[in-house]
């Protein structure tokens, strides 16, 4: 299992377009990927689940993946969500 902490960069947080982009990127990997915020966990491949976390700009989230491409998945998603929109 690979996990890294990230700080949400987009002004809108993980809502609407940033959440859709995040899920689109997550679906490129075979690993099972979860996002954890405040003790709540969501499937990174579900836009609705990601949005229910309510992650806002500058919030800290944990991205956790398990599978063959877990490290690449976590690195790509941390880079994506940390970038300013």
Helices and strands as residue ranges (DSSP letters): E 2-7, H 16-26, E 32-37, E 40-43, H 47-52, E 60-66, H 70-82
